[in-house]
């Protein structure tokens, strides 16, 4: 499954969303989005962005339980069972390249956990 973030012409194709409980972080640089389902029973394919971040290596970041915003994620989602992640892999990217995309997506979506 894929999900797109951004506005034309700056749309980015993310892999996922994946349940946080089942996701295995790859050894890759990427932009990532932490999301929740606001109404999982009636709208199971609708997601709300809680946070955008970037990493040079997703497998070393301590995602998700060790993330400094984990409490914010759970507070908004209600539980870890309602947390999802999508990733835009950027192998061989620089931190500056990733941060520019991250900041752009934050400005478009204004995720609550990026603001808190």
Residue pairs with C-beta under 8 A, 6 or more apart in sequence:
1 15
1 16
1 17
2 13
2 14
2 15
2 16
3 13
3 14
3 16
3 17
3 33
3 47
3 86
4 11
4 12
4 13
4 14
5 11
5 12
5 14
5 33
5 49
5 52
5 86
5 88
5 105
5 108
5 109
6 12
6 104
6 105
6 108
7 108
10 104
12 31
12 88
12 101
12 105
13 88
14 31
14 33
14 86
14 87
14 88
15 86
15 87
15 88
15 89
16 23
16 33
16 84
16 85
16 86
16 87
17 33
17 35
17 47
17 84
17 85
17 86
18 84
18 85
18 86
19 83
19 84
20 34
20 64
20 80
20 83
20 84
20 85
21 80
21 81
21 83
23 85
25 58
25 59
25 61
25 63
26 58
26 59
26 87
26 89
27 57
27 58
27 59
27 60
28 57
28 58
28 59
28 87
28 89
28 90
28 91
29 54
29 55
29 56
29 57
29 58
29 89
29 90
29 91
29 92
29 93
29 98
30 54
30 55
30 58
30 87
30 88
30 89
30 90
30 98
31 52
31 53
31 54
31 87
31 88
31 90
31 98
31 101
31 102
31 105
32 52
32 53
32 54
32 55
32 58
32 63
32 85
32 86
32 87
32 88
33 49
33 51
33 52
33 85
33 86
33 87
33 105
34 49
34 50
34 51
34 52
34 53
34 64
34 69
34 73
34 83
34 84
34 85
34 111
34 113
35 47
35 48
35 49
35 50
35 83
35 84
35 85
35 86
36 47
36 48
36 50
36 73
36 76
36 77
36 78
36 82
36 83
36 84
37 43
37 44
37 46
37 47
37 48
37 82
37 84
38 46
38 47
38 48
39 46
40 82
47 84
49 109
49 111
50 72
50 73
50 76
50 77
50 83
50 111
50 112
50 113
51 69
51 72
51 73
51 111
51 112
51 113
51 114
52 102
52 105
52 106
52 109
52 111
52 114
53 67
53 102
54 95
54 98
54 99
54 101
54 102
55 61
55 63
55 98
56 95
56 98
58 87
61 67
63 85
64 70
64 73
64 80
64 83
64 85
65 80
67 73
69 113
69 116
72 112
72 113
72 116
73 83
73 113
74 80
74 83
76 112
76 113
77 83
88 101
90 97
90 98
90 101
106 114
